[in-house]
Amino acid sequence: MNMKTNHAIMLPALLMLSACGGGTSTQETSDTPNDPPAVEAATQCDPLVGEFRDLMADYEAGLKDMVAAKKVDEARQQEWSSRANELSERIKVKGERELGLKCWQEFNTIGQEYAPRIADLGMKLAMLQMEGKGIDPAMMEQMKKATGQ
């Protein structure tokens, strides 16, 4: 497994985790008397948040299918990773004020829910790739323990 492949698997998970906790508290959004809280500024979630949620669900399902088939599709993983990074960045640029508190929290929740599962599946796929390349058995056992296998 090359380093580029490893990054394609882990980068979106790390970026999504960084998205979590990046929001502001209700207190911070309502300190300015003339600014309505972000939750009042949005009546409906931005379609980008829904697109991000759908992508993450597809990403997880696709990785599960790869693990079940014991076949890695690096091009597909890279496609999901790139798209997840792009959507995440576009959402972060809009930020809580433009999205509204509800949508911003939904975005963060999506990241919190999917990031660990995608990271775990990515690790399993990385292990599948390494098994075929004759990795040290002791190292493989440590990785299996780390992923709960």
N, C-alpha and C positions, 0 to 999 in steps of 0.2 A: 504494500500500500504506500503510495507516495504522499508527501505532505500536503499537496494540493487537494487530494481526495479527502484527507482528514479534515482540512479546513472547510470543504464543501459540506461535510456532514455536521460539524460542530458550530460553524459560524452563525447560522440562523438561531440556533438555540441560545448562544451567548448574547446575540443582539436582542433577542426577545426578553431575555432575563434583564438586560440593561434597560429595556423599555419599562419594565415593572418598577414601580417606586419612583418613577420620574415625574409623576404628577404632583400637583400641589394639594394641600389640604383645603377643606372648606373654609377654614379661617383665613388662609392666605388669599383665597379668591374673593373674599367679601370684605377685605379691609378698606378698600377704597369706597367711600360713600356713594359716588356717582356711577360706579361700575356695578351692573347687576352680576350676581354670581354666575359662573359659567354654566351651571345647570339650567338657569333660566334662559341662557342665550341660545340653546339648541332645543328644537322641538322634535327633531327626528335625527337618528344617527346618520352620519356620513356614509355613503355607499362604500368608501374605502375600507371602513371597519368591517363591513359585511364581507367584502372581497377578501380581506385579510383572514377572517374567520374561516371562510370556505377554503381558502388556500391551505391553511394550517390543517384542516380536517383532511383534505386530499393528500397533503404531505405525509401525515401520520398514517393514513390508510395505505398509501403507496409503499412506505417503508415497511409496514407490517407485511404486505404482500411479498416484498423482496426477501424479508427474513424467512417467511414461510416457504418460499420457493428456493431459498438458499442461493439466490442469484442477485448480484448487485448490478444496478443500472446507474453507472456514474453520471452519465449525461442527464438522466432524469433528476437525479439528486441535485446536480448543479443547477438545473432549471428551477427546481423548487426553491433552492437556497437563494438564488439571485432574485427571484420574484418576491420571496419573503423579505429579503433585505430592502428591496426597492419600496414595497408597500409600507414596511415599518418606517422607513425614512420619510416617506411622503406624509404619513400620519403624524410623525413627530414634528415635522415642519408646521403642520397645521396647529398642533398643540391643543391643550385643554381649552383655551379661550375660544378658538374657532370651532372645535368639535363639540364643546359642551362637556360638563363634568360626567354625565351619564355615559356618553360615547367614549370619552377618554378612559373611564374606568373599565368599560367593556373591552377596549383595546388592551389594557394592561392585564385584565383577567384572561383574555385569550392567550397572551404570552405566558402567563403563569401556569395555565392549564396545559398548553401544548409543549412548551420548551423542555420540561423534564422528560416527557414521553418521547419526543423526537430525538433528544440527546441519547436516551437509552437505546432506542432503535438504531440510531446511528452507530453507537458503540457495538451493538450486536452485528451490524453489517461490516464494520471495520474488523471485527474478530473473524467473521466468515472469510474476508479477504486474506487475512493473515494466516488462517489455517491452511489455505491452499498454497502458501508460500513458505511453509516450513518454519514457522516461528517457534521459538524456544517453548517447550511444553510447560515449564514452570511459570513463565510469563503469561502464557495462555490461561493457566489455572487461576492466576491472580486476577486477570481481567474478568474471567467468568464469575469469580466470587464478587468482584466489584459491581457486576451487573445483575447479581442474584440468580445466576444460572447454576 
